[in-house]
Amino acid sequence: MHKYEIILYWSEEDGAYIAEVPELAGCMADGSTAKEALHNAERIVQEWFETAKELGRVIPEPKGRLRYA
């Protein structure tokens, strides 16, 4: 797993757990369980990297724990 902070929460609206990676714009995943959402987030982070590389975008270094959310 990459060293980016992941915010995990239950979304009543979506009826699923949501795992957001705030340092990677638009990078989020969902799952029916918290574990599944985290697993899916790991895959989505990798796909985010691949897309960023293809588009020539900079991949930010992980900053660690955010002080706000």
mmJSON file of the N, C-alpha and C atoms, coordinates in Angstrom:
{"data_MODEL":{"atom_site":{
"group_PDB":["ATOM","ATOM","ATOM","ATOM","ATOM","ATOM","ATOM","ATOM","ATOM","ATOM","ATOM","ATOM","ATOM","ATOM","ATOM","ATOM","ATOM","ATOM","ATOM","ATOM","ATOM","ATOM","ATOM","ATOM","ATOM","ATOM","ATOM","ATOM","ATOM","ATOM","ATOM","ATOM","ATOM","ATOM","ATOM","ATOM","ATOM","ATOM","ATOM","ATOM","ATOM","ATOM","ATOM","ATOM","ATOM","ATOM","ATOM","ATOM","ATOM","ATOM","ATOM","ATOM","ATOM","ATOM","ATOM","ATOM","ATOM","ATOM","ATOM","ATOM","ATOM","ATOM","ATOM","ATOM","ATOM","ATOM","ATOM","ATOM","ATOM","ATOM","ATOM","ATOM","ATOM","ATOM","ATOM","ATOM","ATOM","ATOM","ATOM","ATOM","ATOM","ATOM","ATOM","ATOM","ATOM","ATOM","ATOM","ATOM","ATOM","ATOM","ATOM","ATOM","ATOM","ATOM","ATOM","ATOM","ATOM","ATOM","ATOM","ATOM","ATOM","ATOM","ATOM","ATOM","ATOM","ATOM","ATOM","ATOM","ATOM","ATOM","ATOM","ATOM","ATOM","ATOM","ATOM","ATOM","ATOM","ATOM","ATOM","ATOM","ATOM","ATOM","ATOM","ATOM","ATOM","ATOM","ATOM","ATOM","ATOM","ATOM","ATOM","ATOM","ATOM","ATOM","ATOM","ATOM","ATOM","ATOM","ATOM","ATOM","ATOM","ATOM","ATOM","ATOM","ATOM","ATOM","ATOM","ATOM","ATOM","ATOM","ATOM","ATOM","ATOM","ATOM","ATOM","ATOM","ATOM","ATOM","ATOM","ATOM","ATOM","ATOM","ATOM","ATOM","ATOM","ATOM","ATOM","ATOM","ATOM","ATOM","ATOM","ATOM","ATOM","ATOM","ATOM","ATOM","ATOM","ATOM","ATOM","ATOM","ATOM","ATOM","ATOM","ATOM","ATOM","ATOM","ATOM","ATOM","ATOM","ATOM","ATOM","ATOM","ATOM","ATOM","ATOM","ATOM","ATOM","ATOM","ATOM","ATOM","ATOM","ATOM","ATOM","ATOM","ATOM","ATOM","ATOM"],
"id":[1,2,3,4,5,6,7,8,9,10,11,12,13,14,15,16,17,18,19,20,21,22,23,24,25,26,27,28,29,30,31,32,33,34,35,36,37,38,39,40,41,42,43,44,45,46,47,48,49,50,51,52,53,54,55,56,57,58,59,60,61,62,63,64,65,66,67,68,69,70,71,72,73,74,75,76,77,78,79,80,81,82,83,84,85,86,87,88,89,90,91,92,93,94,95,96,97,98,99,100,101,102,103,104,105,106,107,108,109,110,111,112,113,114,115,116,117,118,119,120,121,122,123,124,125,126,127,128,129,130,131,132,133,134,135,136,137,138,139,140,141,142,143,144,145,146,147,148,149,150,151,152,153,154,155,156,157,158,159,160,161,162,163,164,165,166,167,168,169,170,171,172,173,174,175,176,177,178,179,180,181,182,183,184,185,186,187,188,189,190,191,192,193,194,195,196,197,198,199,200,201,202,203,204,205,206,207],
"type_symbol":["N","C","C","N","C","C","N","C","C","N","C","C","N","C","C","N","C","C","N","C","C","N","C","C","N","C","C","N","C","C","N","C","C","N","C","C","N","C","C","N","C","C","N","C","C","N","C","C","N","C","C","N","C","C","N","C","C","N","C","C","N","C","C","N","C","C","N","C","C","N","C","C","N","C","C","N","C","C","N","C","C","N","C","C","N","C","C","N","C","C","N","C","C","N","C","C","N","C","C","N","C","C","N","C","C","N","C","C","N","C","C","N","C","C","N","C","C","N","C","C","N","C","C","N","C","C","N","C","C","N","C","C","N","C","C","N","C","C","N","C","C","N","C","C","N","C","C","N","C","C","N","C","C","N","C","C","N","C","C","N","C","C","N","C","C","N","C","C","N","C","C","N","C","C","N","C","C","N","C","C","N","C","C","N","C","C","N","C","C","N","C","C","N","C","C","N","C","C","N","C","C","N","C","C","N","C","C"],
"label_atom_id":["N","CA","C","N","CA","C","N","CA","C","N","CA","C","N","CA","C","N","CA","C","N","CA","C","N","CA","C","N","CA","C","N","CA","C","N","CA","C","N","CA","C","N","CA","C","N","CA","C","N","CA","C","N","CA","C","N","CA","C","N","CA","C","N","CA","C","N","CA","C","N","CA","C","N","CA","C","N","CA","C","N","CA","C","N","CA","C","N","CA","C","N","CA","C","N","CA","C","N","CA","C","N","CA","C","N","CA","C","N","CA","C","N","CA","C","N","CA","C","N","CA","C","N","CA","C","N","CA","C","N","CA","C","N","CA","C","N","CA","C","N","CA","C","N","CA","C","N","CA","C","N","CA","C","N","CA","C","N","CA","C","N","CA","C","N","CA","C","N","CA","C","N","CA","C","N","CA","C","N","CA","C","N","CA","C","N","CA","C","N","CA","C","N","CA","C","N","CA","C","N","CA","C","N","CA","C","N","CA","C","N","CA","C","N","CA","C","N","CA","C","N","CA","C","N","CA","C","N","CA","C","N","CA","C","N","CA","C","N","CA","C"],
"label_alt_id":[null,null,null,null,null,null,null,null,null,null,null,null,null,null,null,null,null,null,null,null,null,null,null,null,null,null,null,null,null,null,null,null,null,null,null,null,null,null,null,null,null,null,null,null,null,null,null,null,null,null,null,null,null,null,null,null,null,null,null,null,null,null,null,null,null,null,null,null,null,null,null,null,null,null,null,null,null,null,null,null,null,null,null,null,null,null,null,null,null,null,null,null,null,null,null,null,null,null,null,null,null,null,null,null,null,null,null,null,null,null,null,null,null,null,null,null,null,null,null,null,null,null,null,null,null,null,null,null,null,null,null,null,null,null,null,null,null,null,null,null,null,null,null,null,null,null,null,null,null,null,null,null,null,null,null,null,null,null,null,null,null,null,null,null,null,null,null,null,null,null,null,null,null,null,null,null,null,null,null,null,null,null,null,null,null,null,null,null,null,null,null,null,null,null,null,null,null,null,null,null,null,null,null,null,null,null,null],
"label_comp_id":["MET","MET","MET","HIS","HIS","HIS","LYS","LYS","LYS","TYR","TYR","TYR","GLU","GLU","GLU","ILE","ILE","ILE","ILE","ILE","ILE","LEU","LEU","LEU","TYR","TYR","TYR","TRP","TRP","TRP","SER","SER","SER","GLU","GLU","GLU","GLU","GLU","GLU","ASP","ASP","ASP","GLY","GLY","GLY","ALA","ALA","ALA","TYR","TYR","TYR","ILE","ILE","ILE","ALA","ALA","ALA","GLU","GLU","GLU","VAL","VAL","VAL","PRO","PRO","PRO","GLU","GLU","GLU","LEU","LEU","LEU","ALA","ALA","ALA","GLY","GLY","GLY","CYS","CYS","CYS","MET","MET","MET","ALA","ALA","ALA","ASP","ASP","ASP","GLY","GLY","GLY","SER","SER","SER","THR","THR","THR","ALA","ALA","ALA","LYS","LYS","LYS","GLU","GLU","GLU","ALA","ALA","ALA","LEU","LEU","LEU","HIS","HIS","HIS","ASN","ASN","ASN","ALA","ALA","ALA","GLU","GLU","GLU","ARG","ARG","ARG","ILE","ILE","ILE","VAL","VAL","VAL","GLN","GLN","GLN","GLU","GLU","GLU","TRP","TRP","TRP","PHE","PHE","PHE","GLU","GLU","GLU","THR","THR","THR","ALA","ALA","ALA","LYS","LYS","LYS","GLU","GLU","GLU","LEU","LEU","LEU","GLY","GLY","GLY","ARG","ARG","ARG","VAL","VAL","VAL","ILE","ILE","ILE","PRO","PRO","PRO","GLU","GLU","GLU","PRO","PRO","PRO","LYS","LYS","LYS","GLY","GLY","GLY","ARG","ARG","ARG","LEU","LEU","LEU","ARG","ARG","ARG","TYR","TYR","TYR","ALA","ALA","ALA"],
"label_asym_id":["A","A","A","A","A","A","A","A","A","A","A","A","A","A","A","A","A","A","A","A","A","A","A","A","A","A","A","A","A","A","A","A","A","A","A","A","A","A","A","A","A","A","A","A","A","A","A","A","A","A","A","A","A","A","A","A","A","A","A","A","A","A","A","A","A","A","A","A","A","A","A","A","A","A","A","A","A","A","A","A","A","A","A","A","A","A","A","A","A","A","A","A","A","A","A","A","A","A","A","A","A","A","A","A","A","A","A","A","A","A","A","A","A","A","A","A","A","A","A","A","A","A","A","A","A","A","A","A","A","A","A","A","A","A","A","A","A","A","A","A","A","A","A","A","A","A","A","A","A","A","A","A","A","A","A","A","A","A","A","A","A","A","A","A","A","A","A","A","A","A","A","A","A","A","A","A","A","A","A","A","A","A","A","A","A","A","A","A","A","A","A","A","A","A","A","A","A","A","A","A","A","A","A","A","A","A","A"],
"label_entity_id":["1","1","1","1","1","1","1","1","1","1","1","1","1","1","1","1","1","1","1","1","1","1","1","1","1","1","1","1","1","1","1","1","1","1","1","1","1","1","1","1","1","1","1","1","1","1","1","1","1","1","1","1","1","1","1","1","1","1","1","1","1","1","1","1","1","1","1","1","1","1","1","1","1","1","1","1","1","1","1","1","1","1","1","1","1","1","1","1","1","1","1","1","1","1","1","1","1","1","1","1","1","1","1","1","1","1","1","1","1","1","1","1","1","1","1","1","1","1","1","1","1","1","1","1","1","1","1","1","1","1","1","1","1","1","1","1","1","1","1","1","1","1","1","1","1","1","1","1","1","1","1","1","1","1","1","1","1","1","1","1","1","1","1","1","1","1","1","1","1","1","1","1","1","1","1","1","1","1","1","1","1","1","1","1","1","1","1","1","1","1","1","1","1","1","1","1","1","1","1","1","1","1","1","1","1","1","1"],
"label_seq_id":[1,1,1,2,2,2,3,3,3,4,4,4,5,5,5,6,6,6,7,7,7,8,8,8,9,9,9,10,10,10,11,11,11,12,12,12,13,13,13,14,14,14,15,15,15,16,16,16,17,17,17,18,18,18,19,19,19,20,20,20,21,21,21,22,22,22,23,23,23,24,24,24,25,25,25,26,26,26,27,27,27,28,28,28,29,29,29,30,30,30,31,31,31,32,32,32,33,33,33,34,34,34,35,35,35,36,36,36,37,37,37,38,38,38,39,39,39,40,40,40,41,41,41,42,42,42,43,43,43,44,44,44,45,45,45,46,46,46,47,47,47,48,48,48,49,49,49,50,50,50,51,51,51,52,52,52,53,53,53,54,54,54,55,55,55,56,56,56,57,57,57,58,58,58,59,59,59,60,60,60,61,61,61,62,62,62,63,63,63,64,64,64,65,65,65,66,66,66,67,67,67,68,68,68,69,69,69],
"pdbx_PDB_ins_code":[null,null,null,null,null,null,null,null,null,null,null,null,null,null,null,null,null,null,null,null,null,null,null,null,null,null,null,null,null,null,null,null,null,null,null,null,null,null,null,null,null,null,null,null,null,null,null,null,null,null,null,null,null,null,null,null,null,null,null,null,null,null,null,null,null,null,null,null,null,null,null,null,null,null,null,null,null,null,null,null,null,null,null,null,null,null,null,null,null,null,null,null,null,null,null,null,null,null,null,null,null,null,null,null,null,null,null,null,null,null,null,null,null,null,null,null,null,null,null,null,null,null,null,null,null,null,null,null,null,null,null,null,null,null,null,null,null,null,null,null,null,null,null,null,null,null,null,null,null,null,null,null,null,null,null,null,null,null,null,null,null,null,null,null,null,null,null,null,null,null,null,null,null,null,null,null,null,null,null,null,null,null,null,null,null,null,null,null,null,null,null,null,null,null,null,null,null,null,null,null,null,null,null,null,null,null,null],
"Cartn_x":[0.844,0.0,0.873,0.419,1.118,0.912,1.707,1.681,0.847,-0.278,-1.194,-2.276,-2.697,-3.783,-5.068,-5.845,-7.143,-8.189,-9.217,-10.337,-11.444,-11.879,-12.868,-14.125,-15.277,-16.53,-17.697,-18.787,-20.009,-20.822,-21.311,-22.165,-23.578,-24.464,-25.863,-26.451,-26.079,-26.582,-26.214,-24.967,-24.495,-24.764,-25.053,-25.255,-23.99,-22.83,-21.541,-20.506,-19.403,-18.247,-17.49,-16.993,-16.226,-14.819,-13.833,-12.421,-11.878,-11.575,-11.063,-9.568,-8.845,-7.414,-7.286,-7.363,-7.447,-6.269,-5.094,-3.927,-3.902,-4.753,-4.827,-6.211,-6.283,-7.557,-8.485,-9.695,-10.706,-10.497,-9.515,-9.188,-10.02,-10.967,-11.81,-12.359,-12.769,-13.324,-14.43,-15.214,-16.26,-16.263,-17.072,-17.202,-18.332,-18.831,-19.924,-19.436,-18.13,-17.522,-16.343,-15.907,-14.75,-13.519,-13.342,-12.191,-12.213,-13.371,-13.493,-13.197,-13.687,-13.432,-11.937,-11.244,-9.799,-9.055,-9.452,-8.84,-9.032,-10.247,-10.532,-9.739,-9.538,-8.769,-7.324,-6.746,-5.377,-5.271,-6.249,-6.257,-6.449,-7.341,-7.633,-6.433,-5.681,-4.467,-3.501,-3.319,-2.425,-2.917,-4.209,-4.774,-4.617,-4.751,-4.575,-3.155,-2.163,-0.756,-0.552,-1.083,-0.916,-1.5,-2.68,-3.308,-2.497,-2.026,-1.22,0.046,0.695,1.908,1.596,0.495,0.108,-0.16,-0.709,-1.048,0.098,1.21,2.36,2.175,1.316,1.059,2.012,2.245,3.118,2.36,3.024,2.447,2.981,2.094,2.559,3.157,4.147,4.715,3.706,3.585,2.639,3.101,2.166,2.478,2.216,1.602,1.291,-0.043,-0.188,-1.455,-1.819,-3.059,-3.564,-3.975,-3.879,-4.263,-5.708,-6.377,-7.782,-8.43,-9.718,-10.449,-11.847],
"Cartn_y":[-1.191,0.0,1.232,2.219,3.487,4.243,5.226,5.913,7.192,7.145,8.272,8.049,9.144,9.041,8.664,7.785,7.382,7.715,8.411,8.719,7.724,6.983,5.925,6.293,6.225,6.546,5.821,5.72,5.126,6.228,5.978,6.926,6.359,6.98,6.557,6.73,7.818,8.121,7.032,6.538,5.51,4.098,3.962,2.641,1.812,2.485,1.805,2.568,1.89,2.552,3.254,4.435,5.224,5.391,5.187,5.39,6.466,7.64,8.761,8.938,9.303,9.606,11.094,11.975,13.412,14.014,13.438,14.0,13.706,12.788,12.436,12.833,13.929,14.505,13.47,13.382,12.49,11.018,10.682,9.279,8.768,7.894,7.309,5.972,5.178,3.864,3.578,2.561,2.18,0.673,0.236,-1.189,-1.439,-2.653,-2.987,-3.146,-3.336,-3.372,-2.397,-2.028,-1.13,-1.782,-3.07,-3.795,-3.792,-4.019,-4.027,-2.642,-1.588,-0.226,0.085,-0.325,-0.096,-0.889,-2.124,-2.955,-2.309,-1.849,-1.204,0.091,0.816,2.059,1.784,0.704,0.359,0.165,-0.5,-0.728,0.592,1.417,2.688,3.629,3.61,4.434,4.028,2.74,2.263,2.717,2.614,3.066,4.58,5.326,6.781,7.097,6.377,6.575,6.296,5.19,4.815,5.886,6.39,7.425,8.716,9.101,10.319,10.217,9.067,8.87,8.979,8.359,8.407,9.841,10.659,12.039,13.012,12.488,13.334,14.222,13.823,14.612,14.219,15.155,14.931,14.118,13.132,12.349,12.949,13.485,14.141,13.153,13.625,12.824,12.791,11.659,11.601,12.542,13.275,14.209,13.601,12.445,11.828,12.327,12.225,12.552,14.022,14.236,15.583,16.124,17.399,18.011,18.472,18.329,18.685,17.755,17.653,16.839,17.386],
"Cartn_z":[0.0,0.0,0.0,-0.674,-0.738,0.568,0.828,2.115,2.1,1.426,1.402,2.447,3.068,4.04,3.315,3.93,3.4,4.449,4.031,4.925,4.595,5.595,5.419,6.195,5.533,6.212,5.546,6.288,5.763,5.108,3.906,3.19,3.146,3.892,3.893,2.49,1.829,0.483,-0.516,-0.433,-1.364,-0.856,0.431,1.011,0.979,1.173,1.087,1.897,2.19,2.782,1.661,1.947,0.978,1.524,0.678,1.026,0.088,0.654,-0.137,0.117,-0.924,-0.826,-1.163,-0.148,-0.4,-1.165,-1.052,-1.73,-3.23,-3.682,-5.098,-5.601,-6.309,-6.742,-7.376,-6.814,-7.371,-7.089,-6.272,-6.008,-4.834,-5.134,-4.097,-4.57,-3.611,-3.918,-2.914,-3.186,-2.244,-2.05,-1.103,-0.845,0.136,0.165,1.077,2.511,2.692,4.023,4.031,5.231,5.346,4.72,4.979,4.435,2.903,2.332,0.871,0.292,0.938,0.454,0.484,1.551,1.633,0.556,0.348,-0.696,-2.069,-2.331,-3.61,-3.756,-2.661,-2.71,-3.121,-2.632,-3.011,-4.525,-5.102,-6.546,-7.305,-6.807,-7.467,-7.402,-6.305,-6.221,-7.33,-7.525,-8.582,-9.957,-10.191,-11.464,-11.62,-10.513,-10.545,-10.996,-10.421,-10.806,-12.29,-12.77,-14.173,-15.099,-14.761,-15.565,-15.533,-14.344,-14.216,-15.066,-15.047,-15.856,-17.34,-17.777,-19.184,-19.645,-18.735,-19.071,-18.803,-18.278,-17.991,-16.779,-15.863,-14.657,-13.535,-12.653,-11.507,-10.454,-9.888,-8.796,-7.496,-6.663,-5.442,-4.443,-3.711,-2.627,-1.486,-0.807,0.319,1.439,1.993,3.077,4.449,4.461,5.748,6.282,7.561,8.208,7.997,7.542,7.389,8.755,8.91,10.186,10.193,9.057,8.933,7.919,7.987,7.008,6.855],
"occupancy":[1.0,1.0,1.0,1.0,1.0,1.0,1.0,1.0,1.0,1.0,1.0,1.0,1.0,1.0,1.0,1.0,1.0,1.0,1.0,1.0,1.0,1.0,1.0,1.0,1.0,1.0,1.0,1.0,1.0,1.0,1.0,1.0,1.0,1.0,1.0,1.0,1.0,1.0,1.0,1.0,1.0,1.0,1.0,1.0,1.0,1.0,1.0,1.0,1.0,1.0,1.0,1.0,1.0,1.0,1.0,1.0,1.0,1.0,1.0,1.0,1.0,1.0,1.0,1.0,1.0,1.0,1.0,1.0,1.0,1.0,1.0,1.0,1.0,1.0,1.0,1.0,1.0,1.0,1.0,1.0,1.0,1.0,1.0,1.0,1.0,1.0,1.0,1.0,1.0,1.0,1.0,1.0,1.0,1.0,1.0,1.0,1.0,1.0,1.0,1.0,1.0,1.0,1.0,1.0,1.0,1.0,1.0,1.0,1.0,1.0,1.0,1.0,1.0,1.0,1.0,1.0,1.0,1.0,1.0,1.0,1.0,1.0,1.0,1.0,1.0,1.0,1.0,1.0,1.0,1.0,1.0,1.0,1.0,1.0,1.0,1.0,1.0,1.0,1.0,1.0,1.0,1.0,1.0,1.0,1.0,1.0,1.0,1.0,1.0,1.0,1.0,1.0,1.0,1.0,1.0,1.0,1.0,1.0,1.0,1.0,1.0,1.0,1.0,1.0,1.0,1.0,1.0,1.0,1.0,1.0,1.0,1.0,1.0,1.0,1.0,1.0,1.0,1.0,1.0,1.0,1.0,1.0,1.0,1.0,1.0,1.0,1.0,1.0,1.0,1.0,1.0,1.0,1.0,1.0,1.0,1.0,1.0,1.0,1.0,1.0,1.0,1.0,1.0,1.0,1.0,1.0,1.0],
"B_iso_or_equiv":[0.0,0.0,0.0,0.0,0.0,0.0,0.0,0.0,0.0,0.0,0.0,0.0,0.0,0.0,0.0,0.0,0.0,0.0,0.0,0.0,0.0,0.0,0.0,0.0,0.0,0.0,0.0,0.0,0.0,0.0,0.0,0.0,0.0,0.0,0.0,0.0,0.0,0.0,0.0,0.0,0.0,0.0,0.0,0.0,0.0,0.0,0.0,0.0,0.0,0.0,0.0,0.0,0.0,0.0,0.0,0.0,0.0,0.0,0.0,0.0,0.0,0.0,0.0,0.0,0.0,0.0,0.0,0.0,0.0,0.0,0.0,0.0,0.0,0.0,0.0,0.0,0.0,0.0,0.0,0.0,0.0,0.0,0.0,0.0,0.0,0.0,0.0,0.0,0.0,0.0,0.0,0.0,0.0,0.0,0.0,0.0,0.0,0.0,0.0,0.0,0.0,0.0,0.0,0.0,0.0,0.0,0.0,0.0,0.0,0.0,0.0,0.0,0.0,0.0,0.0,0.0,0.0,0.0,0.0,0.0,0.0,0.0,0.0,0.0,0.0,0.0,0.0,0.0,0.0,0.0,0.0,0.0,0.0,0.0,0.0,0.0,0.0,0.0,0.0,0.0,0.0,0.0,0.0,0.0,0.0,0.0,0.0,0.0,0.0,0.0,0.0,0.0,0.0,0.0,0.0,0.0,0.0,0.0,0.0,0.0,0.0,0.0,0.0,0.0,0.0,0.0,0.0,0.0,0.0,0.0,0.0,0.0,0.0,0.0,0.0,0.0,0.0,0.0,0.0,0.0,0.0,0.0,0.0,0.0,0.0,0.0,0.0,0.0,0.0,0.0,0.0,0.0,0.0,0.0,0.0,0.0,0.0,0.0,0.0,0.0,0.0,0.0,0.0,0.0,0.0,0.0,0.0],
"pdbx_formal_charge":[null,null,null,null,null,null,null,null,null,null,null,null,null,null,null,null,null,null,null,null,null,null,null,null,null,null,null,null,null,null,null,null,null,null,null,null,null,null,null,null,null,null,null,null,null,null,null,null,null,null,null,null,null,null,null,null,null,null,null,null,null,null,null,null,null,null,null,null,null,null,null,null,null,null,null,null,null,null,null,null,null,null,null,null,null,null,null,null,null,null,null,null,null,null,null,null,null,null,null,null,null,null,null,null,null,null,null,null,null,null,null,null,null,null,null,null,null,null,null,null,null,null,null,null,null,null,null,null,null,null,null,null,null,null,null,null,null,null,null,null,null,null,null,null,null,null,null,null,null,null,null,null,null,null,null,null,null,null,null,null,null,null,null,null,null,null,null,null,null,null,null,null,null,null,null,null,null,null,null,null,null,null,null,null,null,null,null,null,null,null,null,null,null,null,null,null,null,null,null,null,null,null,null,null,null,null,null],
"auth_seq_id":[1,1,1,2,2,2,3,3,3,4,4,4,5,5,5,6,6,6,7,7,7,8,8,8,9,9,9,10,10,10,11,11,11,12,12,12,13,13,13,14,14,14,15,15,15,16,16,16,17,17,17,18,18,18,19,19,19,20,20,20,21,21,21,22,22,22,23,23,23,24,24,24,25,25,25,26,26,26,27,27,27,28,28,28,29,29,29,30,30,30,31,31,31,32,32,32,33,33,33,34,34,34,35,35,35,36,36,36,37,37,37,38,38,38,39,39,39,40,40,40,41,41,41,42,42,42,43,43,43,44,44,44,45,45,45,46,46,46,47,47,47,48,48,48,49,49,49,50,50,50,51,51,51,52,52,52,53,53,53,54,54,54,55,55,55,56,56,56,57,57,57,58,58,58,59,59,59,60,60,60,61,61,61,62,62,62,63,63,63,64,64,64,65,65,65,66,66,66,67,67,67,68,68,68,69,69,69],
"auth_comp_id":["MET","MET","MET","HIS","HIS","HIS","LYS","LYS","LYS","TYR","TYR","TYR","GLU","GLU","GLU","ILE","ILE","ILE","ILE","ILE","ILE","LEU","LEU","LEU","TYR","TYR","TYR","TRP","TRP","TRP","SER","SER","SER","GLU","GLU","GLU","GLU","GLU","GLU","ASP","ASP","ASP","GLY","GLY","GLY","ALA","ALA","ALA","TYR","TYR","TYR","ILE","ILE","ILE","ALA","ALA","ALA","GLU","GLU","GLU","VAL","VAL","VAL","PRO","PRO","PRO","GLU","GLU","GLU","LEU","LEU","LEU","ALA","ALA","ALA","GLY","GLY","GLY","CYS","CYS","CYS","MET","MET","MET","ALA","ALA","ALA","ASP","ASP","ASP","GLY","GLY","GLY","SER","SER","SER","THR","THR","THR","ALA","ALA","ALA","LYS","LYS","LYS","GLU","GLU","GLU","ALA","ALA","ALA","LEU","LEU","LEU","HIS","HIS","HIS","ASN","ASN","ASN","ALA","ALA","ALA","GLU","GLU","GLU","ARG","ARG","ARG","ILE","ILE","ILE","VAL","VAL","VAL","GLN","GLN","GLN","GLU","GLU","GLU","TRP","TRP","TRP","PHE","PHE","PHE","GLU","GLU","GLU","THR","THR","THR","ALA","ALA","ALA","LYS","LYS","LYS","GLU","GLU","GLU","LEU","LEU","LEU","GLY","GLY","GLY","ARG","ARG","ARG","VAL","VAL","VAL","ILE","ILE","ILE","PRO","PRO","PRO","GLU","GLU","GLU","PRO","PRO","PRO","LYS","LYS","LYS","GLY","GLY","GLY","ARG","ARG","ARG","LEU","LEU","LEU","ARG","ARG","ARG","TYR","TYR","TYR","ALA","ALA","ALA"],
"auth_asym_id":["A","A","A","A","A","A","A","A","A","A","A","A","A","A","A","A","A","A","A","A","A","A","A","A","A","A","A","A","A","A","A","A","A","A","A","A","A","A","A","A","A","A","A","A","A","A","A","A","A","A","A","A","A","A","A","A","A","A","A","A","A","A","A","A","A","A","A","A","A","A","A","A","A","A","A","A","A","A","A","A","A","A","A","A","A","A","A","A","A","A","A","A","A","A","A","A","A","A","A","A","A","A","A","A","A","A","A","A","A","A","A","A","A","A","A","A","A","A","A","A","A","A","A","A","A","A","A","A","A","A","A","A","A","A","A","A","A","A","A","A","A","A","A","A","A","A","A","A","A","A","A","A","A","A","A","A","A","A","A","A","A","A","A","A","A","A","A","A","A","A","A","A","A","A","A","A","A","A","A","A","A","A","A","A","A","A","A","A","A","A","A","A","A","A","A","A","A","A","A","A","A","A","A","A","A","A","A"],
"auth_atom_id":["N","CA","C","N","CA","C","N","CA","C","N","CA","C","N","CA","C","N","CA","C","N","CA","C","N","CA","C","N","CA","C","N","CA","C","N","CA","C","N","CA","C","N","CA","C","N","CA","C","N","CA","C","N","CA","C","N","CA","C","N","CA","C","N","CA","C","N","CA","C","N","CA","C","N","CA","C","N","CA","C","N","CA","C","N","CA","C","N","CA","C","N","CA","C","N","CA","C","N","CA","C","N","CA","C","N","CA","C","N","CA","C","N","CA","C","N","CA","C","N","CA","C","N","CA","C","N","CA","C","N","CA","C","N","CA","C","N","CA","C","N","CA","C","N","CA","C","N","CA","C","N","CA","C","N","CA","C","N","CA","C","N","CA","C","N","CA","C","N","CA","C","N","CA","C","N","CA","C","N","CA","C","N","CA","C","N","CA","C","N","CA","C","N","CA","C","N","CA","C","N","CA","C","N","CA","C","N","CA","C","N","CA","C","N","CA","C","N","CA","C","N","CA","C","N","CA","C","N","CA","C","N","CA","C","N","CA","C","N","CA","C"],
"pdbx_PDB_model_num":[1,1,1,1,1,1,1,1,1,1,1,1,1,1,1,1,1,1,1,1,1,1,1,1,1,1,1,1,1,1,1,1,1,1,1,1,1,1,1,1,1,1,1,1,1,1,1,1,1,1,1,1,1,1,1,1,1,1,1,1,1,1,1,1,1,1,1,1,1,1,1,1,1,1,1,1,1,1,1,1,1,1,1,1,1,1,1,1,1,1,1,1,1,1,1,1,1,1,1,1,1,1,1,1,1,1,1,1,1,1,1,1,1,1,1,1,1,1,1,1,1,1,1,1,1,1,1,1,1,1,1,1,1,1,1,1,1,1,1,1,1,1,1,1,1,1,1,1,1,1,1,1,1,1,1,1,1,1,1,1,1,1,1,1,1,1,1,1,1,1,1,1,1,1,1,1,1,1,1,1,1,1,1,1,1,1,1,1,1,1,1,1,1,1,1,1,1,1,1,1,1,1,1,1,1,1,1]
}}}
